[in-house]
Amino acid sequence: VRAFAQGELEESPIPSDRRKELVESGKYHVIRKPTLSIRLFGFNLMQHPFDKREARQAFNYAIDKVRMNQDVYGGYYTVAQGILPPGMPGYSPEVRAYSYDPAKAQERLAEAGYAGGKGLPPVTLSTGAKSAEVRREFQASQQFLGSIGVEVELEEFDNWPPFRQALERGDVQLFRYSWYAD
């Protein structure tokens, strides 16, 4: 954004914490364009507790993705309904994501053997991205999961190569990941 404001760039994505200021300034032409991309939380199925389907379901039901998009990103993004974004071959509008349902989240967590989160050690959410938005997203996730008794800790990698290596080795438990079409 700094380089854009100094005239070094013709276009720039706008961080959510600067969006209102820049859009309402009237100095810029704001163009919204769809991208083939998706941001997600991934589960390492080889690590506990995500080797249990019910635990994965509990996490999915526990996070209010619509509210997170609104609170963290100002409603800027479209909440995904599946792994493929609209416009991508194979995308199906009939695919529906897990809804926000804390009661179902608690049921599934109990079925996984952790009623109210009892006996479940803290879960580590790993990310290779560092920004105020990512930290707000993490805090929102912590609150949603905390409401069903799950404690979440953040692991921030310095940059992409060590994060990618940890993913490839299977060293991460829960991870934040993005995919963008080149």
C-alpha positions in Angstrom: 0.0 0.0 0.0 2.9 2.4 0.8 4.4 1.8 -2.7 1.0 2.3 -4.3 0.4 5.6 -2.4 3.9 6.7 -3.6 2.9 6.1 -7.2 5.2 3.0 -7.6 2.4 0.6 -8.5 -0.6 0.8 -10.7 -2.7 -1.4 -8.4 -2.6 -3.0 -5.0 -4.7 -5.2 -2.8 -6.1 -3.2 0.1 -5.6 -4.6 3.7 -8.8 -4.7 5.6 -7.5 -2.3 8.3 -6.9 0.3 5.6 -9.9 -0.4 3.3 -12.3 2.1 4.7 -9.7 4.9 4.8 -8.5 4.3 1.2 -11.9 3.6 -0.4 -13.6 6.6 1.2 -10.7 9.0 0.4 -12.1 9.4 -3.2 -8.5 9.5 -4.5 -8.5 6.1 -6.0 -10.6 4.0 -8.4 -11.5 0.8 -6.5 -12.1 -2.2 -8.7 -13.3 -5.5 -7.2 -12.5 -8.5 -9.2 -13.0 -12.2 -8.4 -9.9 -14.4 -8.0 -9.6 -18.1 -8.1 -8.5 -18.6 -4.5 -9.4 -20.1 -1.2 -8.2 -19.7 2.4 -8.7 -22.6 4.8 -7.7 -24.3 8.0 -6.2 -27.7 7.3 -6.1 -30.7 9.6 -3.1 -33.1 9.8 -5.0 -36.4 9.8 -2.0 -38.2 11.1 -1.9 -36.2 14.3 -4.1 -36.4 17.3 -7.0 -35.3 17.6 -7.6 -34.9 13.9 -7.2 -38.6 13.3 -10.8 -38.7 14.5 -13.5 -37.5 12.1 -15.7 -36.3 14.9 -12.9 -33.9 16.1 -12.6 -32.4 12.6 -16.3 -32.0 12.4 -16.4 -30.3 15.9 -13.9 -27.7 14.7 -15.8 -27.1 11.5 -19.1 -26.6 13.4 -17.5 -24.4 16.1 -16.2 -21.6 13.9 -18.6 -19.0 12.6 -17.0 -18.3 9.2 -19.6 -15.7 8.2 -19.0 -13.7 11.4 -15.3 -14.1 11.1 -15.4 -12.7 7.6 -17.5 -9.8 8.8 -15.5 -9.0 11.9 -12.0 -9.7 10.7 -12.2 -8.8 7.0 -15.2 -6.4 6.9 -17.2 -8.8 4.8 -14.8 -8.5 1.9 -14.6 -12.1 1.0 -17.1 -14.7 -0.1 -17.3 -17.5 2.5 -16.4 -20.8 0.7 -18.8 -23.6 0.5 -16.3 -26.2 -0.6 -12.7 -26.6 -1.6 -13.2 -25.2 -5.1 -14.0 -21.6 -5.7 -16.8 -20.5 -8.2 -15.4 -20.5 -11.7 -13.1 -23.4 -11.1 -13.7 -26.6 -13.1 -15.5 -29.0 -10.8 -17.1 -26.3 -8.7 -20.6 -27.3 -7.6 -23.1 -24.8 -6.1 -24.8 -27.8 -4.5 -21.9 -28.4 -2.2 -22.6 -26.9 1.2 -20.0 -26.2 3.9 -20.5 -27.0 7.6 -22.7 -24.4 9.2 -22.0 -22.6 12.4 -23.6 -24.9 15.0 -21.9 -24.8 18.5 -24.3 -27.5 19.8 -23.3 -29.9 17.1 -19.7 -28.9 17.7 -20.0 -29.9 21.3 -21.8 -33.2 20.4 -19.0 -34.1 17.9 -16.3 -33.2 20.4 -17.9 -35.4 23.0 -18.2 -38.2 20.4 -14.4 -37.8 19.8 -13.9 -38.4 23.5 -13.5 -34.8 24.7 -16.8 -33.7 26.2 -16.4 -30.0 27.0 -12.8 -30.2 25.8 -11.8 -32.3 28.8 -8.7 -34.4 28.2 -7.8 -32.5 25.0 -4.4 -30.9 25.1 -4.0 -27.4 23.5 -4.2 -27.6 19.7 -1.5 -25.7 17.7 -2.6 -23.6 14.7 0.4 -23.0 12.4 0.7 -20.3 9.8 3.4 -19.0 7.5 1.6 -15.6 7.2 2.1 -12.7 9.6 -0.2 -9.8 9.7 -2.6 -8.0 11.9 -5.5 -9.7 10.0 -4.0 -13.2 10.6 -3.7 -12.4 14.3 -7.3 -11.2 14.4 -8.4 -14.3 12.6 -6.5 -16.4 15.1 -8.1 -14.6 18.0 -11.6 -15.1 16.6 -10.8 -18.8 16.1 -9.5 -19.0 19.6 -12.8 -17.6 20.9 -15.0 -19.8 18.8 -13.1 -22.9 19.7 -12.8 -21.8 23.3 -16.6 -21.7 23.6 -16.6 -25.5 23.1 -13.7 -26.1 25.5 -10.8 -26.2 23.0 -7.6 -24.3 23.8 -5.7 -23.1 20.7 -2.1 -21.8 20.5 -0.6 -20.0 17.5 2.7 -21.0 15.9 4.0 -18.4 13.4 6.7 -19.4 11.0 9.1 -16.7 9.9 8.4 -17.2 6.2 7.1 -19.6 3.6 10.0 -22.1 3.2 10.2 -23.3 6.8 6.3 -23.5 7.0 6.2 -25.5 3.7 8.9 -27.8 5.1 6.9 -28.4 8.3 3.8 -29.1 6.2 5.7 -31.6 4.1 7.2 -33.4 7.2 3.8 -33.5 8.8 5.0 -31.5 11.8 1.9 -29.2 12.0 -1.3 -30.2 13.7 -3.8 -27.6 12.4 -2.7 -25.1 9.8 -3.9 -22.0 8.0 -3.3 -22.3 4.2 -4.2 -20.3 1.1 -4.3 -21.3 -2.5 -4.3 -18.8 -5.4 -4.5 -19.6 -9.1 -1.4 -18.3 -10.8 
